[in-house]
């Protein structure tokens, strides 16, 4: 086991995987931030109509 862990090829491959993992995590964080910015409630135009009805009540 010691020969595998200290092997140059093993260390190189684990380094490459670490760099790729860092890149993928930064990419995912950027996508989440973009989605969050596109869903800001203040920038949406939400209108409601008033039909004099209350939700969940019997209106006669």
Number of C-alpha atoms within 10 A of each C-alpha: 6 6 8 10 10 10 11 11 11 13 13 11 11 12 12 12 12 12 12 12 12 12 11 12 12 11 11 12 11 12 12 11 11 11 11 10 11 11 11 9 9 7 9 9 6 7 6 5 5 7 6 7 10 9 7 6 7 7 8 4
